[in-house]
Amino acid sequence: MIPRSFQYVAPKTLPEVVRTLRKYKGDAKLLAGGHSLVPLMKLRLSNPQVIVDMRHLRPKLAYIKSDGKEVRIGALTRHAEIEHSAELKRVLPIFPAAAEWIGDMQVRNMGTIGGSLAHADPASDWPVVALATDATLVAYSGRTRRIPAVKFFQGPFTTSLKYYEVLTEIAVPKPPPEHGWAWKKFERKAGDFATVNTAVFITPGRDGRIERASIAVGAVHTKPYRATESERMLAGKVPTIDLLRSAAEKAAEIAEPASDLRGSAEYKREMVKVFVRRALVEACERANLIRPQVAEVR
Ligand SMILES: Cc1cc2nc3c(=O)[nH]c(=O)nc-3n(C[C@H](O)[C@H](O)[C@H](O)COP(=O)(O)OP(=O)(O)OC[C@H]3O[C@@H](n4cnc5c(N)ncnc54)[C@H](O)[C@@H]3O)c2cc1C
């Protein structure tokens, strides 16, 4: 289908973008990579009066900076730029690992991390990574507002951003170099959205114990969630395969998946158990808390 007619503007500066958003009071939509917005407009599920193209902001808002205690990723950074970033591969390898699984090369060359987070599709990949890594999302509306990822996602395609706010940056605390991580995405076919996706971070402590675990799960609820009970089960414990399996089963209790073309609700809940368990095993291996496991255990 063809979108309804709309006005097109491409402001040169961030304050101009905000002024335009304020002027049209929710009838204006930001355009980043266009890989979620344009399909919705073609289906006429989104019918903005004005499109505010952010193309001129790319020199300012597309970057990956690793300084001090944070890695800062500009909102207009494309998935492919994250996938190939040598600095992220060194400091926060979960980001390039997750980027590699987004859509196909064309999608990754156009879509942006900020667009994906602002769009808040419950089956998308960046929200799960942002939750697991305790990221802070930075919004600009004339002043700057820092929003923890856990407060950002409110429901399907709904965030705590105001209509006049622009997401400008994703700030991620640097994990200790010895941390373990894992990204698992179960997709029906190559390039598809997730049936289940999960991101796990493990901070190793003393005597082979887990100091801290962070587990985020997506695609099986109205919004991605942190499996906080599972995290508590693991904190301070020496990881065993049985313990990791129990933590994964606990994580699946929160899931409220819908039955659809990707499988029944029961099947998806089972897949949460499988993929969270695999992610926990892999993250503990990377943190040197368990020896590499044979395939059946994973
Ligand atoms: C074929 C296909 C396969 C895909 N597969 C996957 C996949 O496997 N995993 C996955 O996670 N995603 C997938 N996607 C989605 C893709 O990652 C999109 O690029 C992403 O969701 C949106 O980013 P964008 O830059 O294209 O945003 P746009 O489409 O330009 O914008 C999306 C929404 O966010 C708003 N917005 C954009 N930028 C900002 C900002 N800085 N501040 C505030 N609001 C903003 C827009 O107004 C719009 O409402 C797929 C898309 C396609 C077309």
The ligand as an ORCA input file, in Angstrom:
! r2SCAN-3c Opt
* xyz 0 1
  C      12.700     -6.961      7.206
  C      12.984     -6.438      8.600
  C      13.524     -7.303      9.535
  C      13.788     -6.837     10.822
  N      14.320     -7.707     11.741
  C      14.580     -7.276     12.994
  C      15.144     -8.153     13.961
  O      15.446     -9.321     13.700
  N      15.359     -7.652     15.201
  C      15.065     -6.354     15.538
  O      15.284     -5.977     16.685
  N      14.559     -5.498     14.629
  C      14.315     -5.923     13.386
  N      13.793     -5.048     12.461
  C      13.524     -3.649     12.854
  C      14.763     -2.794     12.583
  O      15.763     -3.116     13.536
  C      14.475     -1.276     12.656
  O      15.573     -0.656     12.097
  C      14.276     -0.673     14.022
  O      13.278     -1.292     14.741
  C      13.856      0.774     13.920
  O      14.960      1.593     13.699
  P      14.933      2.712     12.610
  O      16.170      3.504     12.790
  O      14.682      2.107     11.284
  O      13.692      3.598     13.116
  P      12.495      4.275     12.319
  O      11.730      3.260     11.559
  O      12.970      5.475     11.563
  O      11.630      4.778     13.570
  C      10.948      3.871     14.390
  C      10.133      4.640     15.446
  O      11.001      5.234     16.409
  C      10.875      6.668     16.391
  N      12.245      7.176     16.521
  C      13.292      6.885     15.708
  N      14.408      7.440     16.188
  C      14.067      8.101     17.315
  C      14.810      8.865     18.268
  N      16.137      9.037     18.159
  N      14.141      9.392     19.326
  C      12.802      9.184     19.477
  N      12.060      8.462     18.610
  C      12.688      7.927     17.540
  C      10.216      7.006     15.067
  O       9.491      8.202     15.129
  C       9.321      5.793     14.859
  O       8.137      5.926     15.607
  C      13.504     -5.476     11.164
  C      12.974     -4.607     10.204
  C      12.711     -5.066      8.928
  C      12.145     -4.121      7.915
*
